[in-house]
């Protein structure tokens, strides 16, 4: 069972992102405030769950959370500011939208850009330690998966309904054969090791 909170006295929001290591698509982040007495034995790091479990839990989280929100940063913005900053920005955008203002932020990872006037604690592998971060990881992952599935309808060659934009062999082979889309992150190493240039 994951921990319900770091500080019982504060309104805490857990934050996590999805899509940081992808070659294509926006990066998504979520912020979730759960009730202090929230319990769910299945809730865990989204990577430890099946797709069916993630979507079932998304319904539970959205129904039972005190507040939740999802933030998005586009591929163009990622190329402009870099993926690390983009991940933090996506979290900030999620926090911006919360209906209730948290007093403390639990951030998955070891780095974060300060959010104005709200202290934070970074937690390495936090999505496997705190319920609110795990909940945020599930929302970020499922909303991003929905988005990549929609993009797959427009660009079926890249196998995004399976790889979700991550650098699989099939994805890289499609880039080599067909070139890039408006959704590819042009500052990333799109063809893998030994890439010299993209001649598109």
KESE-950648 format. One record per atom (N, C-alpha, C, O, CB): residue number from 1; z, y, x. Coordinates in steps of 0.02 Angstrom, whole numbers. Glycine has a CB too. Example, Ala and Ser with C-alpha at 12.3 -4.5 7.8 and 13.67 -1.06 7.14 Angstrom:
2
1|390|-284|660
1|390|-225|615
1|390|-165|660
1|423|-166|712
1|452|-224|565
2|354|-112|642
2|357|-53|684
2|394|2|645
2|402|57|670
2|286|-30|704
***
This chain:
200
1|0|-60|42
1|0|0|0
1|0|63|44
1|39|68|91
1|62|0|-48
2|-44|109|28
2|-48|171|67
2|9|218|49
2|41|210|-3
2|-116|205|56
3|22|265|93
3|76|314|81
3|56|364|27
3|-1|387|26
3|94|351|146
4|103|382|-18
4|86|428|-72
4|82|501|-50
4|47|541|-82
4|138|421|-127
5|115|519|3
5|114|589|26
5|147|594|95
5|180|548|118
5|151|635|-24
6|136|651|127
6|170|666|190
6|233|706|176
6|286|694|206
6|123|705|239
7|228|754|129
7|285|796|111
7|292|798|36
7|249|825|1
7|277|868|140
8|344|769|11
8|355|763|-62
8|363|831|-96
8|347|838|-155
8|415|720|-76
9|387|880|-59
9|402|945|-89
9|340|989|-98
9|342|1038|-135
9|453|982|-46
10|285|972|-66
10|226|1015|-67
10|170|984|-110
10|165|923|-117
10|200|1027|4
11|128|1027|-137
11|67|1005|-170
11|16|990|-115
11|-9|1036|-82
11|39|1059|-222
12|1|926|-105
12|-43|906|-50
12|-111|885|-76
12|-117|851|-126
12|-11|849|-10
13|-162|907|-40
13|-230|884|-53
13|-255|843|6
13|-250|864|63
13|-279|944|-67
14|-281|783|-8
14|-313|743|43
14|-386|761|47
14|-418|772|-4
14|-304|668|29
15|-414|763|108
15|-484|781|118
15|-519|731|164
15|-490|708|214
15|-489|852|148
16|-581|715|147
16|-621|671|189
16|-694|687|177
16|-712|718|127
16|-606|596|175
17|-737|665|224
17|-809|678|218
17|-848|613|220
17|-821|560|238
17|-833|725|273
18|-911|617|201
18|-957|560|205
18|-1025|584|227
18|-1049|637|206
18|-961|523|136
19|-1057|544|271
19|-1125|560|291
19|-1132|596|357
19|-1185|623|373
19|-1157|600|240
20|-1078|598|396
20|-1080|635|459
20|-1130|604|508
20|-1165|641|544
20|-1011|637|490
21|-1134|538|511
21|-1177|505|560
21|-1248|491|536
21|-1285|454|569
21|-1146|442|582
22|-1267|520|480
22|-1333|506|451
22|-1388|548|485
22|-1374|601|513
22|-1333|520|377
23|-1449|524|480
23|-1507|561|505
23|-1537|606|452
23|-1575|651|467
23|-1560|513|531
24|-1519|593|389
24|-1549|630|334
24|-1497|643|280
24|-1448|606|272
24|-1609|592|304
25|-1508|697|243
25|-1466|712|185
25|-1409|759|202
25|-1392|770|260
25|-1439|649|157
26|-1380|785|149
26|-1322|830|155
26|-1260|790|176
26|-1258|729|168
26|-1309|866|89
27|-1211|826|202
27|-1145|796|213
27|-1101|816|154
27|-1102|873|132
27|-1113|819|282
28|-1063|768|129
28|-1020|779|71
28|-947|774|92
28|-930|737|138
28|-1036|727|15
29|-904|811|58
29|-832|805|69
29|-797|811|2
29|-824|841|-45
29|-806|858|120
30|-738|783|-2
30|-699|789|-63
30|-628|809|-46
30|-603|795|9
30|-699|722|-103
31|-595|842|-93
31|-524|858|-89
31|-491|833|-153
31|-516|845|-208
31|-513|936|-79
32|-436|798|-145
32|-402|767|-203
32|-327|779|-200
32|-295|768|-149
32|-417|691|-206
33|-300|803|-256
33|-227|808|-265
33|-207|754|-315
33|-227|756|-373
33|-205|880|-289
34|-167|707|-293
34|-144|653|-337
34|-72|667|-360
34|-35|702|-326
34|-148|584|-300
35|-53|640|-417
35|17|644|-437
35|62|610|-385
35|41|562|-354
35|28|612|-507
36|123|635|-376
36|168|607|-325
36|183|533|-339
36|197|495|-293
36|233|647|-323
37|182|514|-403
37|198|444|-421
37|136|401|-431
37|140|346|-459
37|240|443|-484
38|78|425|-407
38|16|387|-415
38|20|321|-378
38|41|318|-320
38|-45|428|-391
39|1|267|-411
39|-1|202|-379
39|-66|166|-398
39|-88|167|-455
39|61|159|-400
40|-96|135|-349
40|-154|93|-361
40|-162|46|-302
40|-176|68|-246
40|-220|137|-373
41|-153|-17|-313
41|-153|-66|-258
41|-222|-75|-227
41|-228|-95|-169
41|-128|-133|-282
42|-274|-59|-265
42|-342|-68|-239
42|-365|-9|-196
42|-407|-17|-152
42|-391|-78|-297
43|-336|49|-208
43|-359|110|-174
43|-349|104|-98
43|-294|91|-74
43|-321|172|-201
44|-404|113|-62
44|-403|105|11
44|-461|145|39
44|-501|174|2
44|-408|29|32
45|-466|148|105
45|-523|176|140
45|-587|150|107
45|-595|90|99
45|-521|159|216
46|-632|196|89
46|-693|177|53
46|-734|124|90
46|-769|85|58
46|-736|238|40
47|-730|124|157
47|-769|76|196
47|-743|5|188
47|-779|-43|204
47|-769|96|270
48|-681|-3|164
48|-652|-69|155
48|-666|-97|85
48|-647|-154|70
48|-577|-66|166
49|-700|-59|43
49|-711|-78|-26
49|-784|-94|-40
49|-829|-72|-3
49|-688|-23|-73
50|-796|-133|-91
50|-865|-145|-113
50|-890|-85|-152
50|-850|-44|-175
50|-870|-210|-156
51|-955|-81|-160
51|-984|-26|-199
51|-955|-26|-270
51|-939|27|-297
51|-1060|-32|-201
52|-950|-84|-300
52|-924|-88|-369
52|-851|-63|-372
52|-833|-27|-419
52|-927|-162|-394
53|-811|-82|-322
53|-742|-58|-320
53|-738|18|-312
53|-697|51|-344
53|-704|-92|-263
54|-781|45|-269
54|-780|118|-258
54|-795|156|-323
54|-760|204|-339
54|-832|137|-204
55|-846|134|-359
55|-864|169|-421
55|-810|161|-475
55|-798|206|-515
55|-931|145|-447
56|-779|102|-477
56|-724|92|-525
56|-666|138|-508
56|-635|167|-553
56|-701|17|-526
57|-650|143|-444
57|-596|187|-423
57|-612|260|-433
57|-568|300|-448
57|-580|174|-350
58|-675|279|-426
58|-694|349|-438
58|-675|370|-509
58|-649|425|-519
58|-770|359|-428
59|-687|327|-557
59|-669|342|-626
59|-593|352|-633
59|-571|398|-666
59|-692|285|-673
60|-555|308|-601
60|-481|313|-603
60|-458|378|-571
60|-416|413|-599
60|-449|252|-568
61|-485|393|-512
61|-465|453|-475
61|-480|516|-515
61|-438|561|-521
61|-501|456|-406
62|-540|520|-543
62|-559|580|-580
62|-517|588|-643
62|-504|645|-666
62|-633|577|-599
63|-495|533|-672
63|-454|536|-732
63|-381|554|-717
63|-350|592|-754
63|-457|470|-769
64|-355|527|-662
64|-283|532|-650
64|-263|585|-599
64|-205|603|-595
64|-257|466|-628
65|-310|610|-560
65|-294|661|-510
65|-270|725|-544
65|-292|742|-598
65|-355|676|-464
66|-225|759|-510
66|-203|825|-533
66|-262|874|-528
66|-273|916|-571
66|-143|851|-490
67|-301|867|-473
67|-362|907|-463
67|-405|871|-412
67|-380|836|-368
67|-345|980|-439
68|-471|880|-419
68|-517|852|-369
68|-580|894|-368
68|-597|927|-417
68|-534|777|-386
69|-615|893|-312
69|-678|930|-306
69|-718|901|-248
69|-692|870|-203
69|-665|1006|-295
70|-784|914|-252
70|-831|890|-200
70|-869|950|-172
70|-892|992|-209
70|-880|837|-229
71|-874|953|-105
71|-911|1005|-71
71|-971|976|-34
71|-969|919|-11
71|-866|1044|-23
72|-1024|1015|-29
72|-1087|992|1
72|-1113|1043|52
72|-1110|1103|40
72|-1140|979|-54
73|-1139|1018|107
73|-1174|1060|157
73|-1242|1028|170
73|-1247|969|185
73|-1132|1066|224
74|-1294|1068|165
74|-1363|1044|166
74|-1387|1027|237
74|-1356|1048|286
74|-1409|1096|137
75|-1441|988|242
75|-1469|973|309
75|-1487|1036|348
75|-1478|1038|409
75|-1530|929|301
76|-1513|1087|313
76|-1531|1150|347
76|-1469|1182|378
76|-1471|1206|435
76|-1565|1199|298
77|-1415|1182|340
77|-1352|1211|366
77|-1325|1169|424
77|-1299|1197|473
77|-1300|1217|310
78|-1331|1103|419
78|-1308|1058|472
78|-1345|1075|537
78|-1315|1080|590
78|-1319|984|453
79|-1412|1083|532
79|-1452|1099|591
79|-1433|1168|621
79|-1438|1179|681
79|-1527|1098|574
80|-1411|1212|578
80|-1394|1280|599
80|-1326|1283|634
80|-1318|1317|685
80|-1395|1328|540
81|-1276|1247|607
81|-1208|1256|632
81|-1179|1195|668
81|-1125|1199|697
81|-1162|1275|575
82|-1213|1139|666
82|-1195|1073|694
82|-1154|1033|645
82|-1122|1060|600
82|-1157|1082|761
83|-1154|967|654
83|-1126|922|604
83|-1050|926|601
83|-1022|917|547
83|-1147|851|619
84|-1017|938|657
84|-944|943|654
84|-922|1002|612
84|-880|996|567
84|-914|948|725
85|-952|1060|626
85|-935|1120|586
85|-956|1110|513
85|-921|1132|467
85|-971|1182|615
86|-1012|1077|503
86|-1036|1064|434
86|-987|1020|396
86|-976|1031|336
86|-1105|1031|436
87|-957|971|429
87|-908|928|397
87|-847|969|375
87|-821|960|320
87|-886|871|445
88|-824|1013|419
88|-767|1055|402
88|-785|1103|344
88|-745|1114|299
88|-743|1096|463
89|-845|1131|347
89|-868|1176|295
89|-871|1141|227
89|-852|1169|176
89|-937|1206|312
90|-895|1079|227
90|-898|1040|164
90|-827|1031|136
90|-817|1036|76
90|-932|971|176
91|-779|1017|180
91|-709|1011|157
91|-684|1077|130
91|-651|1079|78
91|-664|988|215
92|-699|1132|164
92|-678|1198|140
92|-708|1212|71
92|-674|1238|26
92|-700|1253|189
93|-771|1194|62
93|-804|1205|-3
93|-772|1163|-58
93|-767|1185|-116
93|-879|1189|1
94|-750|1103|-41
94|-715|1061|-90
94|-647|1093|-108
94|-629|1098|-166
94|-704|989|-62
95|-611|1115|-57
95|-545|1146|-68
95|-553|1209|-110
95|-512|1223|-154
95|-511|1163|-1
96|-606|1248|-96
96|-620|1310|-134
96|-622|1297|-209
96|-602|1340|-249
96|-686|1341|-111
97|-646|1238|-228
97|-659|1224|-299
97|-600|1191|-335
97|-603|1181|-396
97|-718|1179|-304
98|-547|1175|-299
98|-491|1142|-332
98|-460|1187|-385
98|-449|1246|-374
98|-437|1122|-280
99|-447|1158|-444
99|-419|1197|-499
99|-346|1218|-484
99|-322|1268|-511
99|-422|1157|-565
100|-313|1180|-442
100|-244|1196|-421
100|-245|1207|-346
100|-274|1167|-309
100|-194|1139|-442
101|-213|1260|-324
101|-213|1275|-252
101|-161|1232|-217
101|-102|1234|-233
101|-199|1350|-240
102|-183|1192|-168
102|-134|1152|-130
102|-92|1195|-84
102|-112|1249|-64
102|-169|1097|-90
103|-33|1168|-66
103|11|1202|-17
103|4|1172|52
103|28|1200|102
103|84|1198|-40
104|-29|1113|55
104|-37|1079|119
104|-98|1034|114
104|-113|1007|61
104|27|1039|138
105|-133|1027|170
105|-194|986|172
105|-184|927|219
105|-160|935|275
105|-255|1027|193
106|-203|868|196
106|-205|808|239
106|-278|794|255
106|-317|778|211
106|-170|746|204
107|-296|801|318
107|-366|797|339
107|-378|732|376
107|-342|716|423
107|-384|857|383
108|-429|694|355
108|-448|634|392
108|-481|654|458
108|-528|694|458
108|-495|588|350
109|-457|627|514
109|-486|643|579
109|-436|675|625
109|-376|678|611
109|-546|688|570
110|-461|700|681
110|-416|730|731
110|-428|804|743
110|-396|835|784
110|-424|693|797
111|-476|832|705
111|-491|904|713
111|-507|935|646
111|-530|901|600
111|-550|916|762
112|-495|1000|640
112|-510|1036|578
112|-510|1110|592
112|-470|1134|633
112|-460|1018|521
113|-553|1147|558
113|-551|1220|561
113|-501|1244|508
113|-507|1225|449
113|-621|1252|549
114|-453|1284|527
114|-402|1308|481
114|-432|1334|416
114|-481|1372|416
114|-361|1363|513
115|-402|1314|360
115|-420|1342|295
115|-373|1401|284
115|-313|1395|297
115|-415|1289|237
116|-399|1458|260
116|-357|1518|254
116|-293|1506|215
116|-294|1484|157
116|-397|1573|222
117|-237|1520|247
117|-171|1522|214
117|-145|1455|188
117|-97|1453|149
117|-173|1570|158
118|-176|1400|209
118|-149|1334|190
118|-142|1293|254
118|-191|1278|287
118|-195|1297|138
119|-80|1273|272
119|-71|1232|332
119|-101|1162|322
119|-109|1138|266
119|4|1226|349
120|-117|1130|377
120|-147|1063|372
120|-118|1017|425
120|-91|1038|476
120|-223|1066|379
121|-125|952|412
121|-108|900|460
121|-168|854|466
121|-193|829|416
121|-44|860|438
122|-192|843|527
122|-246|795|537
122|-217|726|547
122|-165|718|580
122|-291|815|598
123|-250|676|519
123|-226|607|523
123|-284|562|543
123|-331|553|504
123|-195|583|455
124|-282|534|603
124|-334|489|626
124|-333|426|582
124|-280|395|572
124|-325|470|702
125|-392|407|557
125|-398|351|510
125|-353|360|449
125|-324|313|423
125|-380|284|545
126|-349|422|428
126|-305|440|372
126|-325|408|306
126|-284|399|262
126|-304|514|363
127|-391|390|300
127|-413|359|238
127|-385|289|230
127|-389|259|176
127|-489|356|235
128|-356|262|284
128|-322|198|279
128|-246|205|280
128|-210|155|284
128|-343|153|336
129|-222|268|275
129|-149|280|279
129|-121|317|218
129|-65|303|196
129|-134|320|341
130|-159|364|191
130|-134|405|135
130|-178|398|74
130|-240|398|79
130|-129|479|156
131|-146|392|16
131|-183|383|-47
131|-232|440|-60
131|-288|428|-82
131|-135|376|-104
132|-209|502|-49
132|-252|559|-66
132|-314|563|-22
132|-367|582|-45
132|-212|625|-60
133|-307|544|42
133|-365|544|87
133|-412|487|67
133|-473|496|66
133|-344|537|161
134|-384|429|51
134|-425|373|29
134|-464|391|-35
134|-523|375|-42
134|-381|310|16
135|-430|426|-80
135|-463|448|-142
135|-520|496|-127
135|-573|492|-157
135|-412|481|-190
136|-508|542|-79
136|-560|589|-60
136|-619|552|-27
136|-677|570|-38
136|-532|642|-11
137|-604|501|13
137|-658|463|45
137|-702|428|-7
137|-763|424|3
137|-628|411|94
138|-672|404|-60
138|-710|370|-113
138|-754|420|-151
138|-813|405|-164
138|-662|335|-162
139|-727|477|-168
139|-769|527|-203
139|-826|551|-159
139|-883|555|-181
139|-725|587|-225
140|-811|568|-96
140|-863|592|-51
140|-918|539|-43
140|-978|555|-45
140|-833|610|18
141|-898|477|-33
141|-945|423|-22
141|-988|410|-84
141|-1049|404|-78
141|-909|359|-2
142|-958|405|-142
142|-996|387|-202
142|-1042|444|-224
142|-1098|432|-246
142|-949|369|-260
143|-1019|507|-218
143|-1063|563|-237
143|-1121|569|-188
143|-1177|586|-208
143|-1023|629|-240
144|-1107|555|-125
144|-1162|558|-77
144|-1211|500|-88
144|-1272|509|-82
144|-1135|556|-5
145|-1185|441|-104
145|-1229|384|-119
145|-1274|400|-178
145|-1334|384|-177
145|-1187|321|-132
146|-1246|430|-230
146|-1287|449|-289
146|-1344|495|-268
146|-1402|486|-289
146|-1243|484|-342
147|-1328|544|-226
147|-1377|592|-201
147|-1432|558|-161
147|-1491|573|-169
147|-1343|646|-159
148|-1413|512|-115
148|-1463|478|-75
148|-1505|430|-117
148|-1564|421|-103
148|-1429|439|-19
149|-1476|400|-168
149|-1515|358|-214
149|-1567|399|-251
149|-1623|376|-263
149|-1468|322|-264
150|-1548|460|-270
150|-1596|505|-303
150|-1652|524|-256
150|-1711|525|-275
150|-1560|569|-329
151|-1635|539|-193
151|-1687|557|-144
151|-1733|498|-130
151|-1792|508|-116
151|-1655|581|-78
152|-1707|438|-134
152|-1747|377|-123
152|-1805|374|-173
152|-1859|349|-158
152|-1704|314|-129
153|-1793|399|-233
153|-1846|399|-284
153|-1906|441|-261
153|-1963|425|-276
153|-1820|426|-352
154|-1892|496|-225
154|-1945|540|-200
154|-1976|513|-136
154|-2036|521|-124
154|-1917|610|-188
155|-1935|482|-94
155|-1957|459|-28
155|-1937|386|-18
155|-1891|372|19
155|-1927|503|28
156|-1971|340|-51
156|-1950|270|-50
156|-1959|234|18
156|-1928|182|30
156|-1987|231|-102
157|-2001|262|62
157|-2018|228|125
157|-1959|222|172
157|-1958|178|216
157|-2074|264|160
158|-1909|265|164
158|-1856|269|214
158|-1797|223|198
158|-1749|220|236
158|-1831|340|220
159|-1800|187|142
159|-1749|137|125
159|-1680|169|113
159|-1629|138|125
159|-1743|86|181
160|-1681|232|88
160|-1618|268|79
160|-1573|237|25
160|-1512|249|25
160|-1632|339|62
161|-1602|198|-20
161|-1558|166|-70
161|-1515|112|-37
161|-1464|92|-65
161|-1601|134|-126
162|-1534|90|23
162|-1493|41|59
162|-1455|73|117
162|-1395|62|125
162|-1537|-15|86
163|-1491|113|158
163|-1457|139|219
163|-1423|206|208
163|-1384|228|250
163|-1508|146|275
164|-1436|239|151
164|-1405|303|134
164|-1415|358|187
164|-1376|405|192
164|-1330|293|122
165|-1468|350|226
165|-1483|400|277
165|-1457|384|346
165|-1471|421|394
165|-1455|465|256
166|-1421|329|352
166|-1395|310|418
166|-1452|283|462
166|-1504|262|436
166|-1339|257|411
167|-1442|283|528
167|-1496|265|575
167|-1507|189|582
167|-1491|161|634
167|-1482|294|642
168|-1535|158|532
168|-1553|88|536
168|-1622|81|569
168|-1659|130|575
168|-1553|54|466
169|-1639|20|590
169|-1705|9|619
169|-1760|27|570
169|-1810|57|589
169|-1712|-65|641
170|-1751|7|507
170|-1803|20|456
170|-1812|96|445
170|-1868|120|437
170|-1784|-14|390
171|-1756|132|444
171|-1759|204|435
171|-1796|237|494
171|-1840|280|483
171|-1688|234|429
172|-1779|217|554
172|-1811|247|613
172|-1885|228|618
172|-1927|268|639
172|-1775|226|678
173|-1901|167|598
173|-1971|145|599
173|-2012|187|549
173|-2069|204|563
173|-1976|70|581
174|-1983|203|491
174|-2017|243|441
174|-2029|314|467
174|-2080|345|453
174|-1978|245|376
175|-1980|341|503
175|-1988|409|532
175|-2045|407|584
175|-2087|452|585
175|-1922|433|566
176|-2045|356|626
176|-2098|350|677
176|-2167|344|645
176|-2216|371|670
176|-2085|289|722
177|-2171|309|589
177|-2235|296|557
177|-2257|354|512
177|-2316|372|511
177|-2230|232|516
178|-2211|382|474
178|-2229|431|422
178|-2206|502|436
178|-2225|548|400
178|-2201|409|357
179|-2166|511|488
179|-2140|578|502
179|-2076|591|463
179|-2047|546|433
179|-2192|630|485
180|-2056|654|464
180|-1993|673|433
180|-2004|701|363
180|-2061|715|343
180|-1956|724|476
181|-1949|709|327
181|-1949|741|261
181|-1911|807|267
181|-1881|820|319
181|-1917|694|207
182|-1911|848|215
182|-1870|909|216
182|-1795|894|219
182|-1755|939|230
182|-1885|951|155
183|-1776|831|210
183|-1705|813|209
183|-1680|784|275
183|-1621|771|282
183|-1693|764|154
184|-1725|775|323
184|-1703|751|388
184|-1669|807|428
184|-1687|865|423
184|-1762|721|428
185|-1619|787|468
185|-1583|834|510
185|-1620|838|577
185|-1618|792|618
185|-1508|812|521
186|-1655|893|586
186|-1702|898|642
186|-1667|905|710
186|-1699|896|762
186|-1747|957|632
187|-1603|921|711
187|-1567|926|774
187|-1539|858|796
187|-1509|853|850
187|-1510|977|769
188|-1548|807|755
188|-1523|740|771
188|-1575|701|810
188|-1635|718|809
188|-1503|702|707
189|-1553|649|845
189|-1599|605|883
189|-1630|555|833
189|-1605|500|825
189|-1560|567|941
190|-1684|576|801
190|-1710|539|744
190|-1741|472|762
190|-1741|427|721
190|-1760|581|709
191|-1768|466|822
191|-1802|403|840
191|-1759|358|884
191|-1781|304|903
191|-1866|419|875
192|-1699|379|901
192|-1656|337|940
192|-1663|348|1015
192|-1694|397|1036
192|-1669|265|925
193|-1634|303|1055
193|-1633|310|1128
193|-1705|314|1155
193|-1749|278|1133
193|-1595|252|1160
194|-1714|357|1203
194|-1779|362|1236
194|-1827|408|1199
194|-1886|412|1217
194|-1809|295|1243
195|-1802|442|1147
195|-1846|488|1110
195|-1867|545|1156
195|-1826|578|1187
195|-1811|516|1047
196|-1931|557|1160
196|-1956|613|1200
196|-1972|673|1156
196|-1949|729|1168
196|-2019|593|1240
197|-2011|660|1104
197|-2026|715|1058
197|-2052|686|993
197|-2076|629|989
197|-2078|764|1090
198|-2047|727|942
198|-2076|709|877
198|-2141|747|870
198|-2141|808|869
198|-2027|725|817
199|-2196|712|865
199|-2261|745|862
199|-2287|747|790
199|-2334|712|771
199|-2311|709|907
200|-2254|790|751
200|-2275|795|680
200|-2302|865|667
200|-2323|880|611
200|-2216|778|631
***
